[in-house]
């Protein structure tokens, strides 16, 4: 094939090289955009996990802890179901395509790992109760939602009054 291309006139070879370079640059740009989007999503998921753990599951009161555990387990179940779908795909396609089986197995491991991450809070999130905890919650709400909720502001005011 290369010999055939070398027999073509130089102008066509140049045009073909330019098109090939354009395609390579376009693919690299798409790949960089995808990686960047995945990194933003990963940071957003980590902030959401910290927010749910800090505000809900480590909070006193039945309503807040129930709400936090519902959010946590719905995220875990979503990832487990997606992981199991990849496992089934790997098992069904393994007999005719080991490549598809390998990709599906890697996808299953990734989703099952994401589910596990939701269940294991970071030790840095173990805020003592008080102003620091509620200031961190307000920072997380600002980063995630663009504003601080009224109940967070109320709890922050209560904690500031307690410490005075």
C-alpha positions as a Markdown table, in Angstrom:
| # | Residue | x | y | z |
|---|---|---|---|---|
| 1 | Unk | 0.0 | 0.0 | 0.0 |
| 2 | Unk | 2.8 | 2.4 | 0.8 |
| 3 | Unk | 4.4 | 1.7 | -2.6 |
| 4 | Unk | 1.2 | 2.6 | -4.3 |
| 5 | Unk | 1.0 | 5.9 | -2.4 |
| 6 | Unk | 4.6 | 6.7 | -3.3 |
| 7 | Unk | 3.7 | 6.3 | -7.0 |
| 8 | Unk | 1.1 | 9.0 | -6.7 |
| 9 | Unk | 1.9 | 12.6 | -7.6 |
| 10 | Unk | 3.5 | 14.7 | -4.9 |
| 11 | Unk | 0.6 | 17.1 | -4.6 |
| 12 | Unk | -1.8 | 14.2 | -3.8 |
| 13 | Unk | 0.7 | 12.7 | -1.3 |
| 14 | Unk | 0.9 | 16.1 | 0.4 |
| 15 | Unk | -2.9 | 16.4 | 0.6 |
| 16 | Unk | -3.1 | 12.9 | 2.0 |
| 17 | Unk | -0.5 | 13.7 | 4.6 |
| 18 | Unk | -2.3 | 16.9 | 5.6 |
| 19 | Unk | -5.6 | 15.0 | 5.9 |
| 20 | Unk | -3.9 | 12.3 | 8.0 |
| 21 | Unk | -2.3 | 15.0 | 10.3 |
| 22 | Unk | -5.7 | 16.7 | 10.6 |
| 23 | Unk | -7.4 | 13.4 | 11.6 |
| 24 | Unk | -4.6 | 12.7 | 14.2 |
| 25 | Unk | -5.0 | 16.2 | 15.7 |
| 26 | Unk | -8.8 | 15.9 | 15.8 |
| 27 | Unk | -8.5 | 12.5 | 17.6 |
| 28 | Unk | -6.0 | 13.8 | 20.1 |
| 29 | Unk | -8.3 | 16.8 | 20.8 |
| 30 | Unk | -11.3 | 14.5 | 21.3 |
| 31 | Unk | -9.2 | 12.2 | 23.6 |
| 32 | Unk | -8.0 | 15.2 | 25.6 |
| 33 | Unk | -11.6 | 16.5 | 25.9 |
| 34 | Unk | -12.8 | 13.1 | 27.1 |
| 35 | Unk | -10.0 | 12.8 | 29.7 |
| 36 | Unk | -10.7 | 16.3 | 30.9 |
| 37 | Unk | -14.4 | 15.6 | 31.3 |
| 38 | Unk | -13.7 | 12.4 | 33.2 |
| 39 | Unk | -11.4 | 14.2 | 35.5 |
| 40 | Unk | -14.0 | 16.9 | 36.2 |
| 41 | Unk | -16.6 | 14.2 | 36.8 |
| 42 | Unk | -14.3 | 12.4 | 39.2 |
| 43 | Unk | -13.7 | 15.5 | 41.2 |
| 44 | Unk | -17.4 | 16.2 | 41.3 |
| 45 | Unk | -18.2 | 12.7 | 42.5 |
| 46 | Unk | -15.6 | 13.0 | 45.3 |
| 47 | Unk | -17.0 | 16.3 | 46.4 |
| 48 | Unk | -20.5 | 14.8 | 46.4 |
| 49 | Unk | -19.4 | 11.8 | 48.4 |
| 50 | Unk | -17.7 | 14.1 | 51.0 |
| 51 | Unk | -20.9 | 16.3 | 51.1 |
| 52 | Unk | -23.2 | 13.4 | 51.7 |
| 53 | Unk | -21.0 | 11.9 | 54.3 |
| 54 | Unk | -20.3 | 15.2 | 56.1 |
| 55 | Unk | -23.8 | 16.6 | 56.1 |
| 56 | Unk | -25.9 | 13.5 | 56.3 |
| 57 | Unk | -24.4 | 10.3 | 57.5 |
| 58 | Unk | -22.2 | 11.9 | 60.2 |
| 59 | Unk | -25.0 | 14.1 | 61.4 |
| 60 | Unk | -27.2 | 13.5 | 64.5 |
| 61 | Unk | -30.8 | 12.8 | 63.9 |
| 62 | Unk | -32.8 | 10.1 | 62.2 |
| 63 | Unk | -33.9 | 12.2 | 59.2 |
| 64 | Unk | -30.4 | 13.2 | 58.1 |
| 65 | Unk | -28.8 | 9.9 | 58.6 |
| 66 | Unk | -31.6 | 8.1 | 56.8 |
| 67 | Unk | -31.4 | 10.5 | 53.9 |
| 68 | Unk | -27.6 | 10.2 | 53.7 |
| 69 | Unk | -27.7 | 6.4 | 53.7 |
| 70 | Unk | -30.4 | 6.4 | 51.0 |
| 71 | Unk | -28.2 | 8.5 | 48.7 |
| 72 | Unk | -25.1 | 6.4 | 49.5 |
| 73 | Unk | -26.8 | 3.1 | 48.9 |
| 74 | Unk | -28.5 | 4.3 | 45.7 |
| 75 | Unk | -25.1 | 5.3 | 44.3 |
| 76 | Unk | -23.6 | 2.0 | 45.4 |
| 77 | Unk | -26.4 | -0.1 | 43.9 |
| 78 | Unk | -26.2 | 1.9 | 40.6 |
| 79 | Unk | -22.5 | 1.1 | 40.3 |
| 80 | Unk | -23.0 | -2.5 | 41.3 |
| 81 | Unk | -25.8 | -3.0 | 38.8 |
| 82 | Unk | -23.6 | -1.5 | 36.0 |
| 83 | Unk | -20.7 | -3.6 | 37.1 |
| 84 | Unk | -22.9 | -6.8 | 37.0 |
| 85 | Unk | -24.1 | -5.8 | 33.5 |
| 86 | Unk | -20.5 | -5.7 | 32.4 |
| 87 | Unk | -19.9 | -9.1 | 34.0 |
| 88 | Unk | -22.8 | -10.6 | 32.1 |
| 89 | Unk | -21.5 | -9.0 | 28.9 |
| 90 | Unk | -18.1 | -10.5 | 29.5 |
| 91 | Unk | -19.6 | -13.9 | 30.2 |
| 92 | Unk | -21.9 | -13.8 | 27.1 |
| 93 | Unk | -19.3 | -12.5 | 24.7 |
| 94 | Unk | -16.3 | -14.4 | 26.0 |
| 95 | Unk | -16.8 | -17.4 | 23.8 |
| 96 | Unk | -16.4 | -15.5 | 20.5 |
| 97 | Unk | -14.3 | -12.4 | 21.4 |
| 98 | Unk | -11.7 | -12.4 | 24.1 |
| 99 | Unk | -11.1 | -8.6 | 23.4 |
| 100 | Unk | -14.7 | -7.8 | 24.2 |
| 101 | Unk | -14.5 | -10.0 | 27.3 |
| 102 | Unk | -11.4 | -8.2 | 28.5 |
| 103 | Unk | -13.0 | -4.8 | 28.0 |
| 104 | Unk | -16.2 | -5.8 | 29.8 |
| 105 | Unk | -14.2 | -7.3 | 32.7 |
| 106 | Unk | -12.2 | -4.1 | 33.1 |
| 107 | Unk | -15.5 | -2.1 | 33.0 |
| 108 | Unk | -17.0 | -4.4 | 35.6 |
| 109 | Unk | -13.9 | -4.0 | 37.9 |
| 110 | Unk | -14.1 | -0.2 | 37.5 |
| 111 | Unk | -17.8 | 0.1 | 38.3 |
| 112 | Unk | -17.6 | -2.3 | 41.3 |
| 113 | Unk | -14.6 | -0.3 | 42.6 |
| 114 | Unk | -16.6 | 2.9 | 42.2 |
| 115 | Unk | -19.4 | 1.3 | 44.3 |
| 116 | Unk | -16.9 | 0.3 | 47.0 |
| 117 | Unk | -15.5 | 3.8 | 47.1 |
| 118 | Unk | -18.9 | 5.1 | 48.1 |
| 119 | Unk | -18.9 | 2.8 | 51.1 |
| 120 | Unk | -15.5 | 3.8 | 52.4 |
| 121 | Unk | -15.4 | 7.5 | 53.6 |
| 122 | Unk | -12.0 | 9.2 | 53.7 |
| 123 | Unk | -10.5 | 9.7 | 57.1 |
| 124 | Unk | -10.0 | 13.4 | 56.2 |
| 125 | Unk | -13.8 | 13.8 | 56.3 |
| 126 | Unk | -14.1 | 12.9 | 60.0 |
| 127 | Unk | -14.8 | 16.5 | 61.1 |
| 128 | Unk | -15.5 | 17.1 | 64.7 |
| 129 | Unk | -18.9 | 18.6 | 65.2 |
| 130 | Unk | -18.9 | 22.4 | 65.3 |
| 131 | Unk | -18.2 | 25.4 | 63.2 |
| 132 | Unk | -15.4 | 23.8 | 61.1 |
| 133 | Unk | -17.7 | 21.0 | 60.0 |
| 134 | Unk | -20.5 | 23.3 | 59.0 |
| 135 | Unk | -18.1 | 25.7 | 57.3 |
| 136 | Unk | -16.8 | 22.8 | 55.2 |
| 137 | Unk | -20.4 | 21.8 | 54.4 |
| 138 | Unk | -21.1 | 25.4 | 53.2 |
| 139 | Unk | -18.0 | 25.3 | 51.1 |
| 140 | Unk | -19.1 | 22.0 | 49.5 |
| 141 | Unk | -22.6 | 23.3 | 48.8 |
| 142 | Unk | -21.1 | 26.4 | 47.1 |
| 143 | Unk | -18.8 | 24.2 | 45.0 |
| 144 | Unk | -21.5 | 21.7 | 44.0 |
| 145 | Unk | -24.7 | 23.8 | 43.9 |
| 146 | Unk | -23.5 | 27.4 | 43.6 |
| 147 | Unk | -25.2 | 28.4 | 46.9 |
| 148 | Unk | -25.5 | 27.4 | 50.5 |
| 149 | Unk | -28.8 | 25.9 | 51.7 |
| 150 | Unk | -30.8 | 27.6 | 54.4 |
| 151 | Unk | -30.6 | 24.7 | 56.8 |
| 152 | Unk | -26.8 | 24.7 | 56.5 |
| 153 | Unk | -26.7 | 28.4 | 57.3 |
| 154 | Unk | -29.0 | 27.8 | 60.3 |
| 155 | Unk | -26.8 | 25.0 | 61.7 |
| 156 | Unk | -23.7 | 27.2 | 61.1 |
| 157 | Unk | -25.3 | 30.0 | 63.1 |
| 158 | Unk | -26.3 | 27.6 | 65.9 |
| 159 | Unk | -22.7 | 26.2 | 66.1 |
| 160 | Unk | -21.2 | 29.7 | 66.2 |
| 161 | Unk | -23.6 | 30.7 | 69.0 |
| 162 | Unk | -22.6 | 27.6 | 71.0 |
| 163 | Unk | -18.9 | 28.3 | 70.7 |
| 164 | Unk | -19.3 | 31.9 | 71.8 |
